Amino acid sequence: MAATGSEKHGTGEGARAYYVTTPIYYVNDAPHLGHAYTTVAGDVLTRWHRQRGERVWFLTGTDEHGQKVMRTAEANGVTPQQWCDKLVEEAWKPLWEHLGIANDDFIRTTEKRHTDRVQEFVQDLYDKGEIYKGGYEGPYCVGCEEFKLPGELIDGEAQGPYAGQKLCPVHKKPVEILKEENYFFKLSEYGPRLLDFYEAHPGFIQPASARNEVVNFVRQGMQDLSISRSTFDWGVKVPWDEKHVIYVWIDALLNYATAVGYNENPAKFDSTFPADVHLIGKDILRFHAVIWPAMLMAQGLPVPGRVAANGWLMVGGEKMSKSNLTGIKPQDLTSQFGVDAYRWYFLRAIAFGQDGSFSWEDFTARYTSELANDYGNLASRVAAMVGKYFGGSLPEAAANGTAEQAVRDGLAKAVAEADRRIGDELDFQGGILAVFDFVKQVNGYITEQEPWKVAKTAFDDDADAVVREEGRARLATILYTAAESLRAVAVLLNPVMPDTSRMLWDSLGAEASLGALAEQRVRDAARWGGLPAGSTVTKGAVLFPRLDDGRAEKPGQ
């Protein structure tokens, strides 16, 4: 049975890092919403685990070899390396910086630290007898960089441009028929071991529909895998036969090992590898859930903890991509709604692992209702009332009543549920909803307690002194309860919306007494009374400006 990385994560010496990866993305074009969706999910997940106090390693990067990249470069009149350098430095890295992605490493498959280790890995498999020379003839999709089975292909529409041709089901374009002398990995021998592994580790593939697909695929029996190409030269050379380059997917998958010190830095490798979570798109599921673990088994290395496949982002019923002209730049949205709202929206609106449709109208409606009205308005009016009634100094709560206890209980429930859903289950939508349900509860608490009415009594010079004092004590309790609730919300939403969470943290005057927001722990968020009385509360900039200024219009309208 193959081992998995199951050592305990933590902050102490010798603790394994919580290791999360995105796919490494093809650099045949600039990134679109689909790429950013997976990367933001990885960023939120790793920020969450950092907020737990764990050691974390978050890897992303670019896949720069293969026929698709080579042809794109040729079409643009440059070498493949020049094309990759341009796209990485002018499109990919700047976007991740723009979106606040806190990756620990960015690997490029053209880097020597990667290519040397890839050759060593493949050479080891060859020396062990896991690779042999043979011939391949069959369909190949350059867009997927994948050898296809005949049964996977679809027929071109009778009246369409590809009538009578066999098409890739993903790209809806004709496949090419390859006939090459290649080297093969004995993948077919690993079917029984993979099935045993899936049975022993039912959570290895997420969601369940993806797991069922993989299990059924392996049960049908697998063919050996061509791991080299010999009709072009843009790739890592096969070390024992330089007329061949290593198949781009073998090259690409190994980034998860080479980036953390495989055959180069044993201490780092042992404390990081294997990944706890590989975040991927469902169209590359088999590479990660079948080929990758089989490669690791063949090399005697541990298998990842989980492969989590997100669904497709759909526009007009089609998968969002450049090839079908539905690609939308993330900057088109961040310029309208802001970066934090962008990070929040896709994980809030779409259940991770399921397909989801994007529309400007839905984004606008959710932004207005949940961010501006529910959350942003709560933060603004609490700060305004503390400023108006207590000069900006957070009052000390008097005795808590039933209403206050309900808020405290609601917070404890929100923290536990959000931590389980986001940190353990990768249910980003469920975790975010748990926090926003609590935001709604606090809004309801304020509406029911009517602090503005309590304030009339508290500051009524004609009222009895005892009555005024009781009113001020009640008002202090209401506003402390609301502000302390916002303190916890800032912690819980920091992994999702770091900029606005920091704005709220500053508005509450929390850093002076509690320290930096990033140092707060998720599970401590439910510990009531963290924000001390006397904290300076200020009404800062609006967290989520309303969209009545036309910012939610589609570009070009």
N, C-alpha and C positions, 0 to 999 in steps of 0.2 A: 504494500500500500504506500502510495506517495505521501510524503510528509507535507504539511502546510505550515506557514509561519503563524504559530499560535501563542508565542511568548507574550507575557503581559506588557502592555504599553504603560508608560508613565514618564516621570521626570527624573528619576534617580539614575545613578550610574549603572550602565549595563542594560537599561530598559530599551526594548526595541522601539524604533520609530514607527508611528502610524503612517504607513506609506501608501499614498494615493497617486494614481496616474490618470492622465487623459490619454486619448489616442495621440500619436504624433501625426500631424496633419499634412496632407499633400500640399506642396507649394506650387501647384499648377495655376493657382489664382489667389486672389485676396480672400480673407476669411469673411463668412457671412453669419447670419444668426444661428444656424445649426451648429457651427463650430463653437461659437461663443456660449451657446446653451450648455454644452457639456463642460466647458472650461469653467464657467461660473459655478456650476454644480460642484465641481471639484474644489473650487476656491472656498465655497460656503462650507463644504464638508470638512476641509482641513482647518479652516478658521474655527469651526465649532470644536474640533478636537484640541486645537491650541487653547481655546477658551476653557476647555476641561483641565488644562494644565499638562497635557501630554506632549512628548516629543513628536514632531510631525515632519514628514518629508513629502513635498508636493512637486511632481514632475510633469512637465509638458514639453512640447518640442515640435519639430518638423521632420517629415519623411521626404527625403530629397533625391532618392534614386528611383530608377524604373523608367519604363517606356513612356508613361504619361508625362512625366516631368521633362524628359528628353525631347519629346515632340513639341511640347509647349514652348520650350526654349528655342528650338529650331524655328518655330513659327514666328517668334519674336526677334529672330536674327541675332541671338546671343548664345553663348555656351551654357550648358546646364548649370555649371557652378555660378556663372554670372547671374543667371536668372534666380537661382536660389538665394544668393546673397542679397539681391535687390528686394525680393519679396519678404524675406525674413526681417530685414532691417527697416524696410519702409512700410510694411503692412502688418505682419504678425506680431512682432514684439511691441510696436507702438499701440496696437489695439489692446493687448493684455495689460499694458500699463494704464491705458485710458480707462479700462473697466476695473481697475484696482485689483488685478489678479496677483496674489502674493505667492507665486511659485518659488520654490527653493532652487530649482535648476531648470534650464531650458536646453534640451539636447537637440543637436542637429546630426542627422545620420551621415553627413559628409565629414564630420569631425574625426580626427585620428584616434581620439580616445574611444570612439565607437567602432570604427572600421577595423582596427587591429584586433579588437576583442571578438568581433564577429567572425573574422577569419580563424581565430583560435578555437572558438566554439564549434564551428563547422568542421574544422580539421580534427578535433577530438571525436566528433561523431563518425567521421570517415574512418579514423583509426580504429574505432570500436566495431566497425562493420555495420553501422546503422545507415550508411549511404552507399549506393551502388550506381553504376552507369547504365543508362537505358535510353529509350527513345519515347518521345511524346508526340501524339497527333490528336488534336481536338480543339474545341472552341475556347477562346480566351477573350475576356473583356479588358481592354486597356484602361477604361475608366475605373473599373474596380481593381485592376491589376490582379485578376483572379482567373484561374483555370475553372471553367464551368462544366457542369455535367449536362449532357443533352436534355435530360428531363427538366432542367431548371429554366430552359430558354422559352421565350414566348414568340408567337408568330406576329410578323408585321401586319398591320391592317391592310385589307385587300385594296383599298383606295388610297392608302397612304404612301409616303415616299419610300418606305421599306417593305413594300408588298412582296411576299414570297421569301422574305429573309428571316433568319432566326435572330432574335433580339435579346439583349441583356434585360432581365426583368426590372433592374434598378434604373439603368440609364435610358432604356427604351431605344437603344441604338444597336446596329448589327455587331455581332461578335466577329472576331477574326479566327480563322482556322490555322492553328500553328502546327508545324511539323519540325521538330527540333531533336537533336541529340542532347539529352540533359542528364543530370544526376538526380537521384531519387532518394528520399528519406522513407524508411520502412514504416510509414504511418499505419498501414493496415494491421500491423502486429500489435498496435496499442489499443485496439477497440475494447477487448475484455478488461484491460486495466483501467481504461477511462470509465467504462460503465460501472465497475466496482467503486471507483473513486466518486462518481456522481451519487451512487447509492449511499456511500458512507458520509458524504458531505452534501446534503440536499440543499443547503444554502449557497453552494458555490456559484450557481448561475441565478441571476435575478433579472426580470421577474419570472414567475412560474411558467408563463407561456414560452419564454425563451429557453428555459430548462427543458421543457417538453420537446421543443423543436430540436435541440441538440441531442438529447437522448435518442429520439427517433432516428435522427440522421446517423448516429454511430451504430445503432442496432442494425441498420440495413446493411452494414458492412462498408468499409472504407477502402479506397484505392491508395496506393503509395503516392507520395507527394513529390512532384518535381520541385527541386530546390535550387535550380540554376536555369539561366537563360543563355543562349549562345548566338542569338541573331542581332544583338546590339551590345554596346560595351559600357553604358552608363550605370555603373553599380560597383559593388565590392567584388574584387576578383576572387574566384575560387582558388584557394592557395596552392592546390596541387595541380591545377589545370587552368591557366590564365586565359584560355580561349573562352571560358565561361565566366559570367558574373552571377553572384548569389541572388536568388529570387528575392524580389523586393520585400515580400512579406516576412521571410525568414530574417532578413536584414532588419526590418522595422521592429518586429516583436522583441528582438534582442536588446533594444534600447532600454527596456525596463530593467535589464541586468547590467548593461555596460554603464549606464548613468550613475549607478550606485556602487561602482568599484569592482565589478566582476573581473577576476584574474589580474587585478591591479591594486586594489585597496581592500584586503581581506577584512579588516576591522569594520570598515564602513559597510561592506557588503553583508557581513554577518549580522550587523545591528539594524539593517534596513530591509534586505531582501528576504522573502518575496513580498510583493505588494499585498497590502491588506485589501485594497479595492482597485480594480481596473474599471474606470468609467469609459464606456464605449458607445457608439451608435449601433443599433441592432443589425445594420447591414454588414458589420464586421464581426459578428458574434462567433462564427465558426473558427475564425483565425485565433480568437482569444480563448475560446472554451474547448476547442478540440486540438488544434495544431500546437498552440503554445504549451499547454500542459504536457502533451506528448513529447515535445522537444525537451522539456525539463525532466520528465521521467527518464528519457533516454540518457540524459547527462547526469542523472542522480541528484538533481537539485529539487528543492521544495517547490510546491505548487502554490499559486496565489490563494489568498483567502476567499476572494469573491470577484466575479465578473458581473458587473451591473450594466445592462444594456438599456439606454434610454430610447424612447420612440422617436419618430420623425416629427419635425415641425412641418406643418402642412400649410400651403397657400393655394387656395382654389382647388383643393383636393389632390394636389401634387406635392411630393417631397420637395422641401426647400433646397435648391442647389443652383449653382451657376449654369449647369448644363441645360436645365429646363427653364432658365431665365426667371426663376422665382427667388433668386438670392437677394436678400435685403441686407444692407450694411448696418451693423449695430449702431454706427454713428448717426444713421437716419433717425433712430429712436432716442438715443441719449441726448441729441440736440433738442428734442421736443419735451422729453420727460425727465431728463437727468439720469446720471449713472446709477444711483441707488435704486431708483424706481425701476430701471431696466433690470438690474440684478434681481430684484424682488419679483417682478411680474411673471417671468417665465416659470420660475419655480413655484409660484403661488397659483398660477392659472392652469398648469399642466401637471398631472400626476406623473412623477418620474417613472419611466418604463413604459408609458403609454404614448401613442401618437396624440398630437395636439395641434389645433388650428390657431393660427395667429390672425388677429385683425386689429387695425388701428382703433376701431370703435370699442372693442372689448378692453383694450389697454386703457383708453381714455375713461371708460366707465369705472373700471376698477381703481384707477389712480384717483379719480375724484371721490368715489365713495369710501374706499378703505384707507388710502394714504392721506389725502387732503382733509376729508371730513372727519373720519374716525380718529386717526392717529395724530396727524398734524394739528388738528383743532384742539384735541385734548391737551397736547403739550403747550400750545399757545395760551389757552385760557387758564390752565393751572398756574403758569408763570405770571400771567397778568394779574390773577387774583392774589397771589402771594405778594406781588409788588404793590398792588393797590391797598390791601388790608394790613400788611405786615411790613411794609417798606422794603420788600425783597429779602427779608430774613426768614428762613423757613421756621415756622412756629413748632413748638413741642406739642405732640398729641396728648390730649387728656385721656381719660379712661376710654377704652375701646368698647363699642357696643356690638350688637349682633350684626349690624351692617358692615362694620369694619372687619369683623371676624370672617364674614363671607368673602370679602376681598382677599384677605390673607389666605384663606382656603383656596380661592380661585387661582391665586398666584402659585401656590404649591402644586396644584394640579397642572397648571400651564408649564411650569418648569419641568416637571417629571415627564409630561407627555412630549414636549418639544425635544427634550434631551433624548428620549427613547426613539422618537420618530426620525429625527435628523441624524443624531450621532450613531445610532445602531442600525436603523432600518432603511436609511436613505430615503425616507418618505418626507421630502422637503416640503411638499404641499401640506401634509398633515401637521408637521411641526410649525410651519408658519401660521396655519389656521389656529393652532392652539394658542399662540401668542396673541393673535388678533381677536380671538374670542375673549381673552382676558382684557384687551384694550376696550372692547365693547362693554365688558362688565364694569370697568372703571368709569366709562362714560355714563353707564346706567346708574352707577352709585352717585355720581355728581348730580345727575338729573333728579334723582329721588331725594337727595339730601338738600338740594337747593341752597348752596352756600351764599348766593346773592341775597336770599331772603333772611338767612341767619345773620348776615352782615348788617342788615338794617337794624336788627335788635341790638347786635353787639356794639354798634356805634351810634345808637340813639341817645342823645344827651338827655332826653326827657324820660327815658326808661329808668327803672329802679337799678341801682348799682349792682345788686346781686344778679339781676336778670341780664344786665350787660356783661357781667363777668362770665356767667354761664354761656351766653351767646358767643363770646370770644373763645372760650374753651372749646365749644362745639365747632366753631369755624376753624380753629386751629387743627382739631382732629381731622376734619374733612380734608383740609388742604394738605396736611401731612400725609394722610393716607393716599391721596392722589399722587403727590410728588414721590413718595416712596415706591409706589407702583410703577411710576415712570422710570425710576432708577433701575428697577429690575427689567423693564422692557428694553431699556438701552443696552443692557448686557445681553439679553436674549436675541436682539436683532442686530447686534454688532457684526456677527459673521455674515449676515445677509446684506445689511445696509450700513457699512462702516462709517461713511461720511456723515450721514444724518444722525446716526447713533452718537457719534462724537459731538455733534452740535448739541444734541439733547443733554449729554453728559456735562458739557460745559455750561449749558443753561441752568442745570440743577446745582451747579457749584460742587459737583461730586469729586472732582479730582483733588481738590484741596484737602479733603479728609480721607478719601478712599483710594487715591492713587489713579494711575492710568486705567482707562477703560479696558484695554487689552489684557491687563493683569487680573481682571475680575473673573471669577470662576462661575461657570454655568450653574453648578449645583448649589453654590452659595447665593445665587440670585433670589432664592425663595426664603432666605433667612431674613426675617422681618426686622426692620430698625437699622438697616445699614446706613441710610442717609441721616446724618446727625442734625438735630435741631440747631438752628443758627447758620446753616449753610446759606450762602448767598445765591439766591435764585434770580435770574435775569431773563427777560423776554428777548431772546436773540432773533435771528432771521427766521422766517417761516420755513419749516422743514420741507413742506411740499406746496409750493405756490399753486394757486388755482389756475386752471387752464382756460379761463375766460379771456385771455389775451391772444388767443389764436395759436398758441404753441402746439396744440394737439392736432393741427391740420397736417395732412400728408404733404411731404415736400412737393412743391410744384403746384399746389392748389391755389 
